[in-house]
Amino acid sequence: MANGTSKFLYWILFLASTAAFVFAIATHWEYLTLILPFVCTFFVKAMDII
């Protein structure tokens, strides 16, 4: 179980990576799939699933 500080950090990283992913979609960036693992990983860590 993650403590509150690390969960907060994972939520911030999830939101930042999601914003980068949305920006990559909006600008038609060729490598947008490179951001997707970060979005998924930080979401799962923030939800304390793993």
CNS distance restraints for C-alpha pairs under 8 A (distance, minus, plus):
assign (resid   1 and name CA) (resid  48 and name CA) 6.57 0.50 0.50
assign (resid   2 and name CA) (resid   6 and name CA) 6.20 0.50 0.50
assign (resid   2 and name CA) (resid   7 and name CA) 6.20 0.50 0.50
assign (resid   2 and name CA) (resid  48 and name CA) 6.61 0.50 0.50
assign (resid   3 and name CA) (resid   7 and name CA) 6.29 0.50 0.50
assign (resid   4 and name CA) (resid   8 and name CA) 6.08 0.50 0.50
assign (resid   5 and name CA) (resid   9 and name CA) 6.30 0.50 0.50
assign (resid   6 and name CA) (resid  10 and name CA) 6.16 0.50 0.50
assign (resid   7 and name CA) (resid  11 and name CA) 6.18 0.50 0.50
assign (resid   7 and name CA) (resid  45 and name CA) 7.30 0.50 0.50
assign (resid   7 and name CA) (resid  46 and name CA) 5.09 0.50 0.50
assign (resid   7 and name CA) (resid  47 and name CA) 7.76 0.50 0.50
assign (resid   7 and name CA) (resid  48 and name CA) 7.61 0.50 0.50
assign (resid   8 and name CA) (resid  12 and name CA) 6.28 0.50 0.50
assign (resid   8 and name CA) (resid  46 and name CA) 7.36 0.50 0.50
assign (resid   9 and name CA) (resid  13 and name CA) 6.16 0.50 0.50
assign (resid  10 and name CA) (resid  14 and name CA) 5.93 0.50 0.50
assign (resid  10 and name CA) (resid  42 and name CA) 5.54 0.50 0.50
assign (resid  10 and name CA) (resid  43 and name CA) 7.27 0.50 0.50
assign (resid  10 and name CA) (resid  45 and name CA) 6.37 0.50 0.50
assign (resid  10 and name CA) (resid  46 and name CA) 4.96 0.50 0.50
assign (resid  11 and name CA) (resid  15 and name CA) 6.15 0.50 0.50
assign (resid  11 and name CA) (resid  42 and name CA) 7.05 0.50 0.50
assign (resid  11 and name CA) (resid  43 and name CA) 7.07 0.50 0.50
assign (resid  11 and name CA) (resid  46 and name CA) 5.42 0.50 0.50
assign (resid  12 and name CA) (resid  16 and name CA) 6.15 0.50 0.50
assign (resid  13 and name CA) (resid  17 and name CA) 6.02 0.50 0.50
assign (resid  13 and name CA) (resid  42 and name CA) 6.41 0.50 0.50
assign (resid  14 and name CA) (resid  18 and name CA) 6.01 0.50 0.50
assign (resid  14 and name CA) (resid  38 and name CA) 7.51 0.50 0.50
assign (resid  14 and name CA) (resid  39 and name CA) 5.63 0.50 0.50
assign (resid  14 and name CA) (resid  40 and name CA) 8.00 0.50 0.50
assign (resid  14 and name CA) (resid  42 and name CA) 4.96 0.50 0.50
assign (resid  14 and name CA) (resid  43 and name CA) 5.68 0.50 0.50
assign (resid  14 and name CA) (resid  46 and name CA) 7.68 0.50 0.50
assign (resid  15 and name CA) (resid  19 and name CA) 6.10 0.50 0.50
assign (resid  16 and name CA) (resid  20 and name CA) 6.23 0.50 0.50
assign (resid  17 and name CA) (resid  21 and name CA) 6.08 0.50 0.50
assign (resid  17 and name CA) (resid  35 and name CA) 6.86 0.50 0.50
assign (resid  17 and name CA) (resid  38 and name CA) 6.46 0.50 0.50
assign (resid  17 and name CA) (resid  39 and name CA) 5.47 0.50 0.50
assign (resid  18 and name CA) (resid  22 and name CA) 6.17 0.50 0.50
assign (resid  18 and name CA) (resid  39 and name CA) 5.86 0.50 0.50
assign (resid  19 and name CA) (resid  23 and name CA) 6.09 0.50 0.50
assign (resid  20 and name CA) (resid  24 and name CA) 6.07 0.50 0.50
assign (resid  20 and name CA) (resid  35 and name CA) 7.43 0.50 0.50
assign (resid  21 and name CA) (resid  25 and name CA) 6.26 0.50 0.50
assign (resid  21 and name CA) (resid  32 and name CA) 6.51 0.50 0.50
assign (resid  21 and name CA) (resid  35 and name CA) 6.06 0.50 0.50
assign (resid  21 and name CA) (resid  36 and name CA) 7.05 0.50 0.50
assign (resid  21 and name CA) (resid  39 and name CA) 7.92 0.50 0.50
assign (resid  22 and name CA) (resid  26 and name CA) 6.16 0.50 0.50
assign (resid  23 and name CA) (resid  27 and name CA) 6.12 0.50 0.50
assign (resid  24 and name CA) (resid  28 and name CA) 5.88 0.50 0.50
assign (resid  24 and name CA) (resid  29 and name CA) 5.01 0.50 0.50
assign (resid  24 and name CA) (resid  31 and name CA) 7.98 0.50 0.50
assign (resid  24 and name CA) (resid  32 and name CA) 5.53 0.50 0.50
assign (resid  25 and name CA) (resid  29 and name CA) 6.47 0.50 0.50
assign (resid  25 and name CA) (resid  32 and name CA) 6.84 0.50 0.50
assign (resid  28 and name CA) (resid  32 and name CA) 7.97 0.50 0.50
assign (resid  31 and name CA) (resid  35 and name CA) 7.85 0.50 0.50
assign (resid  32 and name CA) (resid  36 and name CA) 7.21 0.50 0.50
assign (resid  33 and name CA) (resid  37 and name CA) 7.79 0.50 0.50
assign (resid  35 and name CA) (resid  39 and name CA) 6.60 0.50 0.50
assign (resid  36 and name CA) (resid  40 and name CA) 6.32 0.50 0.50
assign (resid  37 and name CA) (resid  41 and name CA) 5.94 0.50 0.50
assign (resid  38 and name CA) (resid  42 and name CA) 5.94 0.50 0.50
assign (resid  39 and name CA) (resid  43 and name CA) 6.15 0.50 0.50
assign (resid  40 and name CA) (resid  44 and name CA) 6.24 0.50 0.50
assign (resid  41 and name CA) (resid  45 and name CA) 6.18 0.50 0.50
assign (resid  42 and name CA) (resid  46 and name CA) 5.92 0.50 0.50
assign (resid  43 and name CA) (resid  47 and name CA) 6.13 0.50 0.50
assign (resid  44 and name CA) (resid  48 and name CA) 6.17 0.50 0.50
assign (resid  44 and name CA) (resid  49 and name CA) 5.53 0.50 0.50
assign (resid  44 and name CA) (resid  50 and name CA) 6.59 0.50 0.50
assign (resid  45 and name CA) (resid  49 and name CA) 6.21 0.50 0.50
assign (resid  45 and name CA) (resid  50 and name CA) 6.05 0.50 0.50
